[in-house]
Amino acid sequence: MRIDGAFLRTHALWPLIAYLAAMALLAGLHLDLGIAQRWFFDATGGGWRGRGAFWAEGLLHAGGGALVRIVGLAALGAWIGSWKIRHLARYRRALSYFVLAIALTNGLTGLLKHVTNIDCPWDLEPFGGRFPYIGLLADRPDALRHAACFPGAHSASGFALVALYFVLRDMNRGKAWVGLVVGLALGAVFAFAQEARGAHFLSHDLTSAAIAWFTSLALYALYTSRSTTLPALRPAS
């Protein structure tokens, strides 16, 4: 599969424009704050609607994280097994891509959390915390302690499964779209739970989705490029 202009427009340019437009809208209208106050936080004394709730903390946070780890470890195990099991050998390249996409997405998200210096909603004064709300693109005062809450790591682990789209698109386009829906849906559910707990704003999780998509896209381009020593992503015959 060659990476041509049409592919780059639909897979890189339009998603990038959509992401930047959404982030500008969230920042310009302070929608992060408004959405959290309207949908996830009970100012009358109930606090964050998902904090302490089993569905948010036990099922979707702890359980969801375990699910993604199981998927990643299963893919890694299948890749290792492909060196011994003949049936798996033809999927070795696709498995290596999938494992790398998940690892890089989570690794980049974790790295960015430590350098962006942005607070979690539950730490902010409008939600009963100790620190002032600072707009997404506003300058953060140096006197404030270092924060590490942007982008959302938990939703990124779910969004990382959009790599399934690229794994499958050269094999079966119909199944590729199913893979895309699975990754986006799982990431969105994880994002909803984290925002309901007060752990993240919408912009945090939207950025996680962008990281997952562009990481998988860049890796796919690397695997399918004629100029690289890596073989094509499609299964070996």
C-alpha positions in Angstrom: 0.0 0.0 0.0 1.6 3.3 -1.1 1.2 6.4 1.0 -0.2 8.9 -1.6 -1.7 12.4 -1.4 -5.3 11.1 -1.0 -4.3 8.9 1.9 -2.4 11.7 3.6 -5.4 14.1 3.2 -7.9 11.7 4.7 -5.6 10.2 7.4 -3.4 13.1 8.4 -4.5 16.5 7.1 -8.2 16.4 7.9 -7.8 14.7 11.4 -5.1 17.3 12.2 -7.4 20.2 11.2 -10.3 18.7 13.2 -8.1 18.3 16.3 -6.7 21.8 16.2 -10.2 23.3 15.6 -11.7 21.4 18.5 -8.8 22.4 20.8 -9.1 26.0 19.8 -12.8 25.9 20.5 -12.3 24.3 23.9 -9.7 26.8 24.8 -11.4 29.9 23.4 -14.7 29.2 25.1 -13.4 27.6 28.2 -15.5 24.6 27.4 -13.4 22.2 29.5 -14.5 24.0 32.6 -18.1 24.4 31.4 -18.6 20.8 30.4 -17.1 19.5 33.7 -19.3 21.8 35.7 -22.5 21.0 33.8 -22.1 17.2 33.4 -19.7 15.8 35.8 -19.5 17.9 39.0 -22.3 18.4 41.5 -21.6 21.8 43.1 -24.3 21.3 45.7 -22.1 19.0 47.7 -22.1 15.7 45.8 -18.7 16.3 44.3 -17.6 14.4 41.2 -20.3 12.1 40.0 -17.9 9.2 39.1 -15.5 9.5 42.0 -15.9 6.5 44.3 -18.4 4.9 41.9 -17.8 1.3 41.0 -18.7 1.8 37.3 -16.1 4.5 36.9 -13.3 3.4 39.3 -13.6 -0.4 39.5 -15.1 -1.3 36.1 -13.8 1.3 33.6 -10.6 2.5 35.3 -9.1 -0.5 37.0 -10.9 -3.1 34.8 -10.4 -1.2 31.6 -6.7 -0.8 32.3 -6.4 -4.5 32.9 -8.3 -5.3 29.7 -5.9 -3.2 27.5 -2.9 -4.7 29.3 -4.2 -8.2 28.5 -4.7 -7.3 24.9 -1.2 -5.9 24.6 0.4 -8.8 26.4 -1.6 -11.3 24.2 -0.3 -9.6 21.1 3.2 -9.6 22.4 2.9 -13.3 23.3 1.5 -14.0 19.8 4.5 -12.1 18.3 7.0 -14.1 20.4 5.1 -17.3 19.5 5.3 -16.5 15.8 8.9 -17.4 15.8 8.0 -21.0 16.9 4.4 -21.5 15.6 4.1 -21.7 11.8 0.5 -20.5 11.7 1.4 -17.3 13.5 4.5 -16.6 11.4 2.5 -15.0 8.6 1.1 -12.4 11.1 4.5 -11.6 12.6 4.8 -8.2 11.0 1.3 -7.1 11.8 1.7 -8.2 15.4 5.0 -6.3 15.8 3.2 -3.2 14.4 0.3 -3.6 16.8 2.5 -4.1 19.9 4.7 -1.1 19.0 1.7 1.1 18.3 0.2 0.4 21.7 3.6 0.8 23.5 4.5 4.1 21.7 1.1 5.6 22.3 1.2 4.9 26.0 4.9 5.9 26.3 4.4 9.2 24.5 1.3 10.0 26.5 3.2 9.3 29.8 6.1 11.4 28.7 3.9 14.4 27.8 2.1 14.2 31.1 5.3 15.1 32.9 6.3 18.0 30.6 3.0 19.8 29.9 2.5 21.0 33.5 -1.4 21.0 33.5 -3.6 20.3 36.5 -6.2 17.6 37.0 -9.8 19.0 37.4 -10.1 17.6 40.9 -7.2 19.8 42.0 -8.8 23.0 40.9 -10.6 25.6 43.1 -13.9 25.6 41.0 -14.1 21.9 42.0 -13.1 22.2 45.7 -9.3 21.9 45.0 -6.4 24.2 46.1 -5.2 25.5 42.7 -6.6 28.1 40.3 -8.1 27.2 37.0 -5.8 28.2 34.2 -7.0 28.2 30.6 -5.6 25.6 28.3 -3.4 28.0 26.4 -2.8 30.5 29.2 0.6 31.0 30.9 0.9 29.1 34.1 2.5 31.1 37.0 5.9 29.7 38.0 4.9 29.8 41.7 2.5 26.9 41.2 3.6 23.4 41.8 4.4 21.2 38.8 1.3 19.3 37.6 1.2 16.2 35.4 -2.4 15.6 34.1 -2.3 16.3 30.4 -3.0 14.3 28.2 -5.1 11.5 29.7 -3.2 8.3 30.0 -6.1 6.0 30.7 -8.1 7.0 27.7 -4.9 6.8 25.6 -4.6 3.1 26.4 -8.1 2.6 24.9 -7.5 4.9 21.9 -4.3 3.0 21.2 -6.5 0.2 19.8 -7.1 2.4 16.7 -4.0 0.6 15.5 -6.4 -2.2 14.6 -7.6 -0.1 11.7 -4.1 0.0 10.2 -3.4 -3.6 11.0 -6.5 -4.7 9.0 -6.8 -2.1 6.3 -4.6 -3.9 3.8 -6.3 -7.3 4.6 -10.0 -6.4 4.9 -11.3 -2.8 4.7 -14.6 -3.8 6.4 -12.9 -5.3 9.4 -10.5 -2.3 9.5 -13.5 0.1 10.1 -14.7 -2.2 12.9 -11.2 -2.0 14.4 -11.3 1.8 14.2 -14.7 1.9 15.9 -13.5 -0.4 18.7 -10.5 1.8 19.4 -12.4 5.0 19.4 -15.3 3.6 21.4 -13.1 2.1 24.1 -11.1 5.3 24.4 -14.2 7.4 24.6 -15.7 5.2 27.3 -12.5 5.4 29.3 -12.4 9.2 28.8 -16.0 9.6 30.0 -15.2 7.6 33.2 -12.1 9.7 33.9 -13.9 13.0 33.3 -16.7 11.8 35.6 -14.1 11.1 38.3 -12.6 14.5 37.9 -9.3 13.1 36.6 -9.3 14.9 33.2 -11.0 17.5 31.1 -12.3 16.8 27.6 -9.2 18.4 26.0 -7.0 16.0 27.8 -8.7 13.0 26.3 -9.1 14.5 22.9 -5.3 15.0 22.8 -4.9 11.3 23.9 -7.0 10.3 20.9 -4.9 12.5 18.6 -1.7 10.9 20.0 -3.0 7.4 19.4 -4.1 8.2 15.9 -1.0 10.0 14.7 1.3 7.5 16.4 -0.4 4.6 14.6 -0.4 6.5 11.4 3.3 7.4 11.5 4.2 3.8 12.4 2.0 2.5 9.5 3.7 4.9 7.1 7.1 3.6 8.3 6.1 0.0 7.9 4.8 0.6 4.4 7.5 2.9 3.1 9.8 1.7 0.4 12.7 3.7 1.8 12.8 1.8 5.1 14.3 -1.6 5.9 11.1 -2.6 7.7 8.9 -4.9 5.6 5.4 -4.2 4.5 2.7 -4.5 7.2 0.6 -7.1 5.3 1.0 -10.6 6.6 3.9 -12.6 5.2 2.8 -15.4 2.9 
